[in-house]
Structure formats: structure tokens, C-alpha cells
């Protein structure tokens, strides 16, 4: 209970810091624009976008499942990293530890990922012996074998949501278990937050 | 599997980088569909139906229309929208508004750069009807500006790409002294300088001269000289552009 309370306080404080930074950048962008310093204005806007991406990343982490199969979320290892443009923002969540550590990585707003959806619809690429197309929360995704152990392969799921890509890795679990776990990812809600 | 993933990413990049190719691909697909439909005995798309009066104008080509009103995004309005959306926790809307505001600013920067260019270079008049400013407002492709001088007989195309993330790698390549050109009897590529900026000049018999000048950290200026007689003539033309002013407008040092 005490931990939960502390986490809430930390979360509120973090949000307040982001809000302040965002407001500061809005003021800078406005004043630079009014003064005709277009590039300075643009730079402030880039900073604003990074602030927004950080906040969105934190919000996405809040709605991720707290448990996957028998593994609890290691929220202390949660990560959000906002980069500029090309790669987008990366969000990382882990469940459990050791050999059966499950991980969920989300790369947002990367223009590269947009066309992954198109690739998913190419049958000869999407459905081979090592991978198949599935649906998660109504979105097409690919589940594929990874690693070199052919007797007991590991599986990972890649789920593109517009310009975002979720990679879900769960070593040591069967394909069915991995798909079942991946289905607990609130894809629709995440897509709405990231659109 | 990893190689396949990398391959897919590069395939994605190729699709993104070459919209013209993508359009060509789409056209081919469309043509194939039309062929298949026609082979199945359907009415060809270009043949208007004479029996169905309701659909008789379906394939009539457009002959009028003023086009779209040019409305660059209002920067201040979008900043206000972004602020409001952010405060109410609607982050995706805030993101969209900031991108729109950036788009507005970038288009203005692009037009200022075009305005800073001379009315003519080496006797070639600017064809302002060909001026182009395009922006994706964030990352990857960034802001692109294009200006053409001259006519088909002799032409100088100027292109500027700014604020594109990939250009950081391009600039590293150009500014690293370790990359030396290899010479043989026919040298088509060499390093040079334009107004103190390091550059690379190339020559190709079919496309003419190409001069690439990295500007600051994330911009690249490219000249294409078609039917220029000599390298010197090309360099003289290139030197008539106020590169310092362009760098200033783009926020490059």
C-alpha cells in the first residue's frame, strides 16, 4: 500500500515536471516565431515533441498488463526513451527474471515501421515454416521462431500498429502460451494513444 | 531470421525513399487489374456506358476546377491547440498540433530560402513555377526545397534537404577526410570546396555535373548542372548562391 502511494506521488511529480517543460517550450516557440527566428521556434517544437513522446511512453506503460502468465512486471526496469525522428520513441517493459524473462518493446512513430503493415500482407513473406500471421486485438501480427534450439524453440511476436512496432519476447514458453500472453496487450488502446 | 528482418527494413526504407517507384508499382498493379477485368468480359474502363444514363459521365476527364487553396498550417493556432490538448491529457492530439505547427514553420523557412536565391545564375533565369517546398515536419525526410534555373537546353537544379536525420550520416561521410577518391584515367568524382564549404563534385555523361555540399549538421545542398561545358563553369554557377544566408535561415552553423 505504502509502495503504491509512493509510486503515485512519483508519477504525479514526473507528470508535473513534463508539463512545466512543455509549457516552457511552448513559450519559447511562440516568442521565437513572433521574433521571426523560425529555426529557434522549430527547435523548441522538436523539444515539445520529445516531451510529448516521453509522456505518451509513460502512459503506455501504465496500461500494460501487470502480469504475464506466472511472471510479474518489473516496473522498476521500465524505460522510455524519446529520440528524434528516424527511430522514434522506445518503450521497454520486463516481466520476471532469469531464463524465462519476458520482454515487451515498443518503438513508436518510426516512419520505417509504417510499411511493415504492407509486408505483413505479402503471403510468401508473412507465412513461412518459421513464422505465421496471427491477430492480436484485431491487429495483424507475426509470431516467429527465434534462437537455434530446434527441439524447443523460443517465440516472439511482432505487432505493427500504424507507425509503431511492438516486439514481444517470451523465451521458454510454447507458441500457444506466447500468443495467449500477447493477446493480453491492449493493442487498440495503445494504438489510440500513439496515433 | 535476423538477416530477413534487416532485409525487410531496407525494403521498407526503399519504399519510403522512392515514392515515384511506389507509384509506378501501384500503376502496374492497376494496369494488371484492368487487364484481368477486361479479359473477364467486363466493360473496359475507358469505354463509357451508353445504356446506363446514370453512369454516363463516370469516366469523363476533369476539365475545370481551381484546385486547392494554399493554406499552410497556422503556427500560433496550432501551438495553442497543442497546449490545450496537452493540459487535458490528449497527447496524440497535442502531438498532431505540434507537428502541424512545425510544418507551418518549415514551409515558411523553405520559402524564405527560395526568396534568398538570386533571380538568375550565370545567365540562367530562375523558373519560379518549378519552385517546391515540402516538409514532413519531423525526422526521416525533413524539409526539402527545390529551385530550377534555365531551360531544357541548359539547366541548373538546386535541391536542399534540411533537418533529415539520415543527413547526419551523409555529412559524416562527406566531411571525413579519410574518404579519398580513387583516380584513374577518367575521374568522375572528387572533393572540392564551395565558398569554403567542403563538397563533392561528380560528372556523368548522361546526367551532367552534380555538386553536393553538406551544410552544418543536418542539411545538404545539391546542384545539378545539365549541359554545363566545364567543371569551372559549374563551380562559378555554384558560387553565386549565398550559402551563408541559406545556412542562417536553416539554423545551421
Interface residues (C-beta under 8 A of the other chain):
Chain A: X19 X22 X23 X26 X29 X30 X33 X38 X39 X40 X41 X42 X43 X45 X46 X48 X49 X52 X53 X55 X56 X59 X84 X85 X86 X88 X111 X112 X113 X114 X115 X116 X118 X119 X125 X130 X144 X145 X146 X192 X193 X194 X195
Chain B: X1 X8 X9 X11 X12 X13 X15 X16 X75 X76 X79 X82 X83 X86 X87 X91 X92 X94 X95 X98 X99 X101 X102 X105 X106 X108 X109 X112 X136 X138 X139 X140 X141 X142 X163 X164 X165 X166 X249 X250 X251
